[in-house]
Amino acid sequence: MDQRMAAACPCGRLDGKKRALSYADCCARFVAHFETTPAPDAEHLMRSRYSAFVLEEADYLQATWHASERPATLDFEPGVRWLGLSVKHFQVTGEDRAEVEFVARYRVAGRAVRLHERSRFVREQGRWFYVDGEQF
């Protein structure tokens, strides 16, 4: 197993004993196998999208962005150092809709940034997609 797969998952999910899950045991299955292993709910999708941002997996981010809001291209800001993710609230808002409130922390050019967002997700044909988010 390569080093990235064995490392703690960027999303910060813990097991029942409060130990960090490896990337291989957490978000990698969704990021690497989007076509065959979709995220089971909006929270898993949001966490795997965070991991994809950390690891600069543009294909996964594009594939999981709802077509109505998906940008034509996706660029990563050079020099970003992701520091962590905290899921504040996960709520099902309808049969095929959900929201996840989170805080993602990162550093860029020596400056600390805190992204606090309530993201909206929709499920279509059994797959969850990120639609948009409201930043606080």
VOPAGU-2260 file (C-alpha; in pm, 1 decimal, decimal comma):
REM VOPAGU-2260
SITE   aa  ch    i         X         Y         Z
SITE  MET   A    0       0,0       0,0       0,0
SITE  ASP   A    1     146,3     336,0     -92,5
SITE  GLN   A    2     215,3     599,8     169,5
SITE  ARG   A    3     -85,8     815,3      77,1
SITE  MET   A    4    -327,8     523,9     121,2
SITE  ALA   A    5    -180,8     427,6     461,0
SITE  ALA   A    6    -179,3     785,7     595,2
SITE  ALA   A    7    -463,6     924,6     805,8
SITE  CYS   A    8    -755,6    1030,7     588,2
SITE  PRO   A    9    -753,6    1406,5     529,8
SITE  CYS   A   10   -1122,5    1426,0     626,8
SITE  GLY   A   11   -1036,7    1339,1     986,1
SITE  ARG   A   12   -1292,6    1060,3    1036,2
SITE  LEU   A   13   -1224,1     847,2    1344,4
SITE  ASP   A   14   -1306,3     484,3    1418,7
SITE  GLY   A   15   -1501,0     365,5    1723,6
SITE  LYS   A   16   -1185,6     387,3    1936,5
SITE  LYS   A   17   -1120,9     749,8    1833,4
SITE  ARG   A   18    -830,5     653,8    1605,4
SITE  ALA   A   19    -787,3     819,4    1266,9
SITE  LEU   A   20    -901,7     605,5     976,0
SITE  SER   A   21    -651,3     557,6     695,2
SITE  TYR   A   22    -729,1     716,3     360,8
SITE  ALA   A   23    -762,1     362,9     217,1
SITE  ASP   A   24   -1028,1     274,6     475,5
SITE  CYS   A   25   -1215,7     602,8     442,6
SITE  CYS   A   26   -1246,8     838,2     145,6
SITE  ALA   A   27   -1020,9     661,9    -106,8
SITE  ARG   A   28   -1290,8     410,6    -199,8
SITE  PHE   A   29   -1518,1     692,3    -316,1
SITE  VAL   A   30   -1249,7     908,8    -478,5
SITE  ALA   A   31   -1076,5     625,0    -664,1
SITE  HIS   A   32   -1392,7     434,7    -757,4
SITE  PHE   A   33   -1661,5     696,1    -813,8
SITE  GLU   A   34   -1829,4     496,3   -1090,0
SITE  THR   A   35   -1868,5     180,7    -881,3
SITE  THR   A   36   -1864,7     308,6    -521,5
SITE  PRO   A   37   -2070,8     624,6    -475,8
SITE  ALA   A   38   -2076,4     794,3    -136,8
SITE  PRO   A   39   -2371,0     654,7      64,1
SITE  ASP   A   40   -2485,6     993,1     195,7
SITE  ALA   A   41   -2413,6    1364,4     172,8
SITE  GLU   A   42   -2177,5    1368,5     470,6
SITE  HIS   A   43   -1957,7    1097,3     317,7
SITE  LEU   A   44   -1960,9    1287,0     -11,6
SITE  MET   A   45   -1864,4    1614,4     157,6
SITE  ARG   A   46   -1581,3    1445,0     347,5
SITE  SER   A   47   -1453,8    1272,9      33,1
SITE  ARG   A   48   -1470,3    1603,1    -156,8
SITE  TYR   A   49   -1262,3    1766,7     117,1
SITE  SER   A   50   -1007,4    1485,1      83,0
SITE  ALA   A   51   -1013,0    1533,9    -294,9
SITE  PHE   A   52    -935,8    1905,6    -249,5
SITE  VAL   A   53    -645,0    1820,1     -18,6
SITE  LEU   A   54    -510,8    1564,4    -266,5
SITE  GLU   A   55    -598,6    1775,6    -574,4
SITE  GLU   A   56    -820,7    1509,3    -732,1
SITE  ALA   A   57    -994,5    1737,1    -984,6
SITE  ASP   A   58   -1169,5    1454,6   -1172,9
SITE  TYR   A   59   -1353,2    1340,6    -860,4
SITE  LEU   A   60   -1450,7    1694,6    -766,1
SITE  GLN   A   61   -1590,2    1757,6   -1113,5
SITE  ALA   A   62   -1774,1    1422,6   -1119,1
SITE  THR   A   63   -1941,8    1491,4    -783,1
SITE  TRP   A   64   -2041,1    1851,5    -859,6
SITE  HIS   A   65   -2402,8    1877,5    -974,9
SITE  ALA   A   66   -2416,6    1948,8   -1349,5
SITE  SER   A   67   -2626,5    2263,8   -1291,4
SITE  GLU   A   68   -2343,4    2426,2   -1091,2
SITE  ARG   A   69   -2028,3    2245,7   -1208,2
SITE  PRO   A   70   -1749,2    2480,2   -1320,2
SITE  ALA   A   71   -1596,2    2413,5   -1661,6
SITE  THR   A   72   -1249,9    2386,4   -1507,2
SITE  LEU   A   73   -1110,5    2354,8   -1160,2
SITE  ASP   A   74    -783,7    2510,3   -1049,4
SITE  PHE   A   75    -611,0    2455,9    -717,0
SITE  GLU   A   76    -453,4    2748,9    -538,3
SITE  PRO   A   77     -75,8    2694,7    -525,2
SITE  GLY   A   78      81,5    2660,0    -183,5
SITE  VAL   A   79    -234,6    2574,9      10,0
SITE  ARG   A   80    -171,3    2362,5     318,8
SITE  TRP   A   81    -491,0    2203,0     444,8
SITE  LEU   A   82    -509,3    2181,8     825,0
SITE  GLY   A   83    -831,5    2000,0     899,9
SITE  LEU   A   84   -1203,4    1951,0     866,7
SITE  SER   A   85   -1474,1    1971,5    1130,2
SITE  VAL   A   86   -1828,0    1862,3    1046,7
SITE  LYS   A   87   -2064,9    2074,9    1254,6
SITE  HIS   A   88   -2401,4    1944,4    1140,0
SITE  PHE   A   89   -2549,2    1694,9     893,2
SITE  GLN   A   90   -2918,7    1711,5     811,8
SITE  VAL   A   91   -3146,6    1534,7     566,2
SITE  THR   A   92   -3376,4    1805,6     426,5
SITE  GLY   A   93   -3587,5    1591,8     192,4
SITE  GLU   A   94   -3605,2    1248,8      35,9
SITE  ASP   A   95   -3312,6    1327,0    -196,7
SITE  ARG   A   96   -3168,7    1640,1     -36,4
SITE  ALA   A   97   -2931,2    1708,3     250,7
SITE  GLU   A   98   -2710,8    1977,1     401,7
SITE  VAL   A   99   -2374,1    1953,3     571,3
SITE  GLU   A  100   -2228,9    2238,3     775,5
SITE  PHE   A  101   -1852,6    2225,3     814,1
SITE  VAL   A  102   -1540,3    2424,5     887,3
SITE  ALA   A  103   -1230,8    2361,1     676,3
SITE  ARG   A  104    -906,2    2520,1     785,3
SITE  TYR   A  105    -604,8    2587,8     565,8
SITE  ARG   A  106    -300,7    2812,5     526,6
SITE  VAL   A  107    -201,5    2997,1     214,3
SITE  ALA   A  108      91,0    3239,9     183,9
SITE  GLY   A  109     136,2    3223,2     562,3
SITE  ARG   A  110    -221,6    3332,3     628,3
SITE  ALA   A  111    -468,6    3113,3     817,1
SITE  VAL   A  112    -808,3    3073,9     651,3
SITE  ARG   A  113   -1124,3    2929,4     800,9
SITE  LEU   A  114   -1393,2    2827,3     550,0
SITE  HIS   A  115   -1728,6    2783,2     727,3
SITE  GLU   A  116   -1997,9    2663,1     489,1
SITE  ARG   A  117   -2339,0    2500,4     480,6
SITE  SER   A  118   -2330,8    2287,3     165,6
SITE  ARG   A  119   -2636,8    2160,0     -17,1
SITE  PHE   A  120   -2647,6    1818,1    -178,2
SITE  VAL   A  121   -2893,4    1635,0    -399,0
SITE  ARG   A  122   -2925,9    1264,2    -479,7
SITE  GLU   A  123   -3000,5    1166,4    -838,4
SITE  GLN   A  124   -3020,6     806,0    -958,6
SITE  GLY   A  125   -2867,0     685,1    -633,4
SITE  ARG   A  126   -2568,8     923,7    -638,8
SITE  TRP   A  127   -2512,0    1228,7    -420,6
SITE  PHE   A  128   -2387,7    1552,4    -576,4
SITE  TYR   A  129   -2266,5    1880,3    -430,9
SITE  VAL   A  130   -2492,3    2163,0    -549,9
SITE  ASP   A  131   -2372,4    2480,3    -375,5
SITE  GLY   A  132   -2297,3    2628,8     -38,1
SITE  GLU   A  133   -2361,1    2927,8     182,3
SITE  GLN   A  134   -2048,8    3063,7     352,4
SITE  PHE   A  135   -2056,2    3217,0     698,2
